[in-house]
Amino acid sequence: MVKSVSPTTHHDDVAAPADAAGTDADERPAPNDGPGDGDGSSGGGGDVAGADVDVDDEGFVSGLSWSRVAVLGAALLFFGFAVATFLGRDRQPGPDSVDVGFYQDMISHHDQALRMASLELTNGSDPVVRGFAQEVITFQSYELGVMERTLAEWGYGRADRSDTAMAWMGMPVPVEQMSGMQSEEEIDRLADSEGREADALFLELMAEHHAGGLHMSQTAGREARFDHVRELADRMTRNQSIEINEYAMTAEREGLPVEIQRVPVPAG
């Protein structure tokens, strides 16, 4: 069984602005020569009729006054800030977006999966089923880290999520009723079970949990705005589909009293 778990790089490369080249004092243009010689040729520094030119004490023609330079600099600073704000806003999805909603919901979803996997490691007896639980902890802990880091870069934390899940899919429900989430009563059953009973119940509950998660990951894989969000969603869909089918085959092979429906696995 091979799963793709390589981290997804999602930071756009942003080239740092080049430093403005300064002009040394010895590179300044030499003062204009005086009027041309008496041979009638025009000199390089002759006055231009009708031009109002300021000349400083050293003979240099002054361009903008310091007040105008200050105004221009302030205007450019404001413009640069406005552009940066606009670009930053463009890169940060809103709280009602598919990207943010999917990550916030899937974090809650993964939290429960980790709870169930930990209970199987504590109470289960079958080494294959316990191996499945360890895989859940490994893969979903990694995915949790990716989602939490990305949300933080967008300015969102765990505390920012609402009590409503799946609104980004047009199917708002309380978080505890999210697709695939098990009730606290079922979690307590798993905590109280041991041996083969724990193995069978873990496979049953986790298969249902994965199947509910597929509904969300498939939607995000189609509708999320950012490539890296769609890629992670697609990887979740593929990996969890594979795991559901592995659970079904293991339950049949070991004669465990559960029925798990197989699902199609998307192409990798």
C-alpha positions in Angstrom: 0.0 0.0 0.0 1.6 3.2 -1.1 0.2 6.6 -0.3 1.5 10.0 -1.4 2.3 12.1 1.6 4.9 14.5 0.3 4.4 18.0 1.6 2.7 20.5 -0.8 4.7 23.6 -1.4 2.2 26.6 -1.6 4.1 29.6 -1.1 4.4 31.7 -4.2 7.8 32.9 -4.9 7.9 36.6 -4.6 10.9 38.4 -6.0 12.3 41.0 -3.6 12.4 44.5 -5.1 15.8 45.6 -6.3 17.5 48.4 -4.5 17.3 51.7 -6.3 20.7 52.6 -7.7 22.1 55.8 -6.0 24.0 58.5 -7.8 27.4 59.5 -6.3 28.4 63.1 -6.1 31.2 62.6 -8.6 28.7 61.2 -11.1 26.6 64.3 -11.2 26.5 66.2 -14.5 29.1 68.9 -14.8 27.8 72.5 -14.6 26.8 73.9 -17.9 29.5 75.9 -19.7 29.0 79.6 -20.3 27.7 81.1 -23.5 29.4 80.0 -26.7 32.4 81.7 -28.1 32.2 84.7 -30.3 32.3 82.6 -33.4 28.5 82.4 -33.2 28.3 78.7 -32.2 25.8 78.1 -29.4 27.3 77.0 -26.1 26.1 73.9 -24.1 24.9 76.0 -21.2 23.2 78.9 -23.0 19.9 80.0 -21.6 16.7 78.8 -23.2 14.3 81.5 -24.1 11.1 81.4 -22.1 12.3 78.8 -19.6 12.1 79.5 -15.9 15.1 77.7 -14.5 16.4 77.8 -11.0 20.2 77.6 -10.6 21.8 76.9 -7.2 25.0 78.5 -5.9 27.1 75.8 -7.5 25.6 76.3 -10.9 23.4 73.2 -10.9 19.9 73.4 -12.3 17.5 72.4 -9.5 14.6 70.1 -10.5 11.8 69.5 -8.0 11.8 71.5 -4.8 12.1 69.6 -1.5 8.5 70.2 -0.8 7.5 68.6 -4.1 9.9 65.7 -3.5 8.3 65.1 -0.1 4.8 65.2 -1.6 5.8 62.8 -4.4 7.5 60.4 -1.9 4.4 60.4 0.3 2.2 59.7 -2.7 4.4 56.8 -3.9 4.5 55.4 -0.3 0.7 55.5 -0.1 0.4 53.9 -3.6 2.8 51.1 -2.6 0.9 50.4 0.6 -2.4 50.3 -1.3 -1.0 47.9 -3.9 0.4 45.6 -1.2 -2.9 45.7 0.7 -4.8 44.9 -2.4 -2.5 42.0 -3.3 -2.5 40.6 0.2 -6.3 40.8 0.3 -6.4 39.0 -3.0 -4.2 36.2 -1.6 -6.3 35.8 1.6 -9.6 34.0 1.2 -12.6 35.2 3.2 -14.0 33.4 6.1 -17.0 32.1 4.0 -14.7 30.7 1.3 -14.5 27.1 0.3 -10.8 27.1 1.2 -11.1 28.4 4.7 -14.4 26.4 5.4 -12.9 23.2 4.2 -9.8 23.5 6.2 -11.6 24.5 9.4 -14.1 21.7 9.1 -11.5 19.1 8.2 -9.4 20.1 11.2 -12.4 19.2 13.4 -13.0 16.0 11.4 -9.3 15.0 11.7 -9.3 15.7 15.5 -12.0 13.0 16.0 -10.2 10.5 13.7 -7.1 10.9 15.9 -9.2 10.2 19.0 -10.6 7.0 17.5 -7.2 5.9 16.3 -5.6 6.4 19.7 -8.4 4.3 21.3 -7.8 1.5 18.9 -4.0 1.5 19.7 -4.9 1.3 23.4 -7.7 -1.2 23.2 -7.3 -3.2 20.0 -5.6 -6.5 19.5 -5.2 -7.2 15.8 -1.8 -6.0 14.5 -3.2 -5.1 11.1 -6.1 -3.1 12.5 -3.7 -1.4 14.9 -1.5 -0.6 12.0 -4.4 1.1 10.3 -4.9 3.2 13.4 -1.2 4.2 13.3 -1.6 5.2 9.7 -4.5 7.4 10.5 -2.4 9.2 13.2 0.6 9.5 10.9 -1.2 10.9 7.8 -3.9 12.9 9.5 -1.4 14.6 11.9 0.6 15.7 8.9 -2.5 17.0 7.2 -3.6 18.8 10.3 -0.2 20.6 10.4 -0.6 21.7 6.8 -4.1 23.0 7.3 -3.4 24.8 10.6 -0.2 26.5 9.1 -2.0 27.6 6.0 -5.0 29.0 8.0 -2.5 30.9 10.2 -0.9 32.4 7.1 -4.3 33.6 6.0 -5.0 35.1 9.5 -7.3 32.4 10.9 -6.9 30.2 14.0 -8.8 27.4 15.5 -10.8 29.8 17.7 -12.1 31.6 14.6 -14.3 28.8 13.4 -18.0 29.1 13.9 -20.3 26.5 15.5 -21.6 25.8 12.0 -20.0 23.4 9.6 -20.3 22.8 5.9 -21.8 26.2 5.2 -19.2 26.6 2.5 -20.9 23.6 0.8 -24.3 25.1 1.1 -25.2 22.5 3.7 -24.9 24.2 7.1 -25.1 21.9 10.1 -23.7 22.0 13.7 -20.1 20.9 13.9 -20.9 17.7 15.8 -23.4 16.7 12.9 -20.8 17.2 10.2 -20.7 14.5 7.5 -19.0 11.4 8.9 -18.7 12.6 12.5 -19.4 10.0 15.2 -21.5 10.8 18.2 -19.9 10.9 21.7 -21.9 7.7 22.5 -20.1 5.9 19.7 -16.7 7.2 20.9 -17.5 6.0 24.4 -18.4 2.6 23.0 -15.0 2.4 21.4 -13.3 3.5 24.6 -15.1 0.8 26.5 -14.4 -2.0 24.0 -11.4 -4.3 24.0 -9.7 -6.9 21.7 -11.6 -8.0 18.6 -14.6 -6.0 19.6 -12.5 -2.9 19.6 -10.9 -3.9 16.2 -14.3 -4.4 14.6 -15.8 -1.2 16.0 -12.8 0.9 15.0 -13.0 -0.4 11.4 -16.7 0.3 11.3 -16.6 3.8 12.8 -13.5 4.9 10.9 -14.9 3.7 7.5 -18.1 5.7 8.2 -15.9 8.7 9.2 -13.8 8.5 6.1 -16.9 8.1 3.9 -18.3 11.3 5.3 -15.0 13.1 4.9 -14.9 12.1 1.2 -18.0 14.2 0.6 -16.2 17.3 1.8 -12.8 16.5 0.2 -14.4 15.8 -3.2 -16.2 19.2 -3.1 -13.1 21.1 -2.1 -11.1 19.3 -4.8 -13.5 20.7 -7.4 -14.3 24.1 -5.9 -11.4 25.4 -3.8 -9.7 28.5 -5.1 -6.1 27.6 -4.4 -4.2 24.9 -6.2 -2.6 23.6 -3.0 -5.9 23.3 -1.3 -7.4 21.3 -4.2 -4.3 19.1 -4.3 -4.5 18.3 -0.6 -8.3 17.6 -0.9 -7.7 15.3 -3.8 -5.0 13.4 -1.8 -7.3 13.0 1.1 -10.0 11.6 -1.2 -7.6 9.1 -2.7 -6.0 8.0 0.5 -9.2 7.6 2.5 -10.9 5.7 -0.3 -8.0 3.3 -0.3 -8.3 2.9 3.5 -12.0 2.3 3.4 -11.4 -0.6 1.0 -8.6 -2.0 3.1 -10.9 -1.9 6.2 -13.5 -3.9 4.2 -11.1 -6.5 3.1 -9.5 -6.9 6.5 -12.9 -7.3 8.2 -13.8 -10.0 5.7 -10.5 -11.8 6.0 -10.5 -11.7 9.8 -14.2 -12.7 10.1 -15.1 -9.5 12.1 -18.8 -8.9 12.4 -19.0 -5.7 10.4 -20.0 -4.8 6.9 -18.1 -2.0 5.1 -19.1 -0.9 1.7 -16.2 -0.5 -0.7 -15.8 2.8 -2.6 -14.2 3.7 -6.0 -10.6 4.9 -5.8 -9.8 7.9 -7.9 -6.8 7.7 -10.2 -3.6 9.0 -8.7 
